[in-house]
Amino acid sequence: MTTRHHPAAHPAAQFRPSLLSLAALAALLPTAPTWAQDATAGAEAGKLTTITVTAERREENALEVPMSITTLRGEALDVINSSGEDLRMLSGRVPSLNIESSFGRAFPRFYIRGYGNTDFRLNASQPVSLILDDIVQENPILKGFPIFDSEGVEVLAGPQGTLFGRNTPAGVVKFDSVKPQKTFGGYGSLSYGTYGTVNAEGAINLPVDEQWQARVSLQSQHRDNWVTNEAPAPVVQQTHKLEGYDDNAVRAQLLYGAGTPFSALFNVHARDLNGSARLFRANIIQSGTNDLADGFDKSKVSLDGKNEQKLSSTGANAHLTWAFDGYKLHSITGFEKVHSFSRGDVDGGYGASYLPYMGPGLIPFSSETADGLRAHQQWTQELRAESATSGPLSWQSGLYFFHEKYAMDAYSYDSTSGGAQTGLSTTTQTNNSWAAFGSVNYAIAPDVTVRAGLRYTHDWKKLSTDPGDVAVDASAGLSDTVSSNKVTGDLAATWSITKDTNLYARIATGYRGASILPASGFNPMSNADPETTTSYEAGVKSELFDRRARVTANVFHYDVKNQQLTAVGGASNSTLLLSAKKAMGEGVEMTLDAYLTENLLLNLNGSVNTTKIKDKNLVVAGCALCTVTDPAGTVSGTYHIDGNPLPQAPKYVANANLRYSLPMADGSEFYVYTDWTYRSKINFFLYESTEFTGKSLTQGGLRLGYVWGNGKYEVAAFGRNITNKVVVNGAIDFNNLTGFINEPRTFGAQFKAMF
């Protein structure tokens, strides 16, 4: 939906990381508690398994990779996915990661170390890239593809400007599906919970012969409509019940020649989503505070607009590998196509101030809009060579090509006349890019390894708007073309101070391509130059107490030049693309895993982030009915945002899991698993205000389970958001205090079986 809103960051105290503070952290390691997020089961009782990652495009022990990498796998993923949530469930599960959305399940926005993009347009670019089975998911609608039958999630913090390229200056979130195996087998999982929530997931592995193996995986999620529209007469309700969904996805893979000189992996996948768009609620924030309004009821709304969301996507990719004497060649070809339509009542209520009726509270004017993405296609091709020798030198090099084209439709409706369509404009965008890259690793001593890489990228983008029957602001034109060339890279070193402890340091650069904002009835077309990032990071990774514990810790600082920001709302309800001369972020992150006893596993991680916009001349329009705390600009209704934190950038993020196992004599097991996440307060917009500052949020889950049949069967009861915490976690700057809330509390039961 074309909405005017955005979550932002919070005021943060100055924090300056240093090598001295890193040394202090390292000194504490032998006595620190420790944890690993995929350490749900050890090869030996009470011991952690080795974490293998592919952050550098090849399998490596995570302790040996000189960057901040956090993984989420196995039981930790299954627990948070059991209640039918979407990708936003990952928010706060690893250090410095925040995910939010004003589109609900269709359009997640990722932030790493406070660095992201609150832009809600369908052509928005993000500085966090999502990679699914080695294919970049560029359009924001593609980024919402569900997680199921997954090897796990890897979060790579900081610029990834060598091996992954443009639009990765904040980092990468990487998903890898379970690949076909040579033996028959599979699994099935079914959960049912509050609001009729169903989460069904399964996979079957089919060995065809010695050369061919297949794997088919699927997920089906459902929730009943649980929010009732109570708009009174004479309002004509277009949608009576809301917040339900049906979200189905499937993946089929075919593998040839595993373990032979030539192998080929083919992947076809699809998704179909039908349900509610994000539910906006008018005047749910008490004026002068950031509390929920008196009498707020999460199960009720009063709307005269229609709410619906539909999405369908298909994709395919082929990964071909040739193994030669001393090196390998890879060809990775990908195609993605997505169609979406999202419609909602932006004003969050019914009627308007110029009509005899309106509510709840002030509705300045009626606004019902929809956004549609169609004719989308994305093609990617990577050709990569890598060394396959055991000497001190290893290398990678390659070429990458990207093409994307689509059309965006912007609709407007008259809610007060039964939702009649009043306008339609269409914007088309084409984006072409290519890159050449290379990376070298060299062991300059038995205990010291250096890594270095460079990438050259050329990026070209064209946007054109056909206003149709909409009166748009054409003062800056209706079409534009931008292009840029950038060189990015990284330099890192790892020092093994013992066989179980590594220190590392890394300098990396990244960039995000130029962006174009189409013209609309509220604002002229605008564009922003590419933003570039330089990051400095140092850390320590260690296994302790004979693999009973594991710890990683790091400090970092980054600077962003020409950061692209989206200013939304204000008294004029405009949407503008801005560039801040500079922004910065710095902080500390830790991840700890430990078996406190043979049967008690603690997982704990957290981060402290400080972000700041640094542009003394940058001003934005402020809200009409809230209390802005920033200095006023020279133009009435505008405010200086120099010194403000970045949007959606909590200072503190923490996650803790605790699992206690009670083994039985027959080999079965009872267990208790609890998980908790915390994020501190956030700003919803670029300016700071009392009402549009989101409260801190703590959410917990509890799971009681029984496993039997040598681990083949499991039954569990679970609860999510068990304290029933309800907060405003996003808002719309729409001349009233409209917002939306977090996911509700749910309880349920789950059964899993492996075969």
Secondary structure, DSSP 8 states (H G I E B T S, - for coil): ----B-------------HHHHHHHHHHGGGS--B-TT-SS-SSTT-----EE-TTSS-EEGGGSSS-EEEE-HHHHHHHHTT---GGGGTTSSTTEEEE-SSGGG--EEEETTB-----STT---SEEEEETTEE--STTGGG----SEEEEEEEES--TTTT-TT-SSEEEEEEE----SS-EEEEEEEEEGGGEEEEEEEEEEE-SSSEEEEEEEEEEEE---EEE---TT---S-SEES-EEEEEEEEEEEE-TTSSEEEEEEEEEEEEEE-----BTT-B-TTSSSB-TT--TTEE--SS--EEEEEEEEEEEEEEEEETTEEEEEEEEEEEEEEEEEEETTSSEE-TTSS-EESS---S--EEEEEEEEEEEEEEEEEEEE---SSEEEEEEEEEEEEEEEEEEEEEEGGGTSEEEEEEEEEEEEEEEEEEEEEEEEEETTEEEEEEEEEEEEEEEEEEE-TTS----TT-SEEEEEEEEEEEEEEEEEEEETTEEEEEEEEEEEE--EEE---SSS--EEE--EEEEEEEEEEEEEETTTTEEEEEEEEEEEEEEEEEEEEETTTTEEEEEEEEEEEEEEEEEEEEEEEETTEEEEEEEEEEEEEEE-TT-EEE--SSS-B-S-B-SSTTEEE-TT---TT--SEEEEEEEEEEEE-TTS-EEEEEEEEEEE--EESSSS-BSTTEE--EEEEEEEEEEEETTTTEEEEEEEESTT----EEEEEESSSEEEEE----EEEEEEEEE-
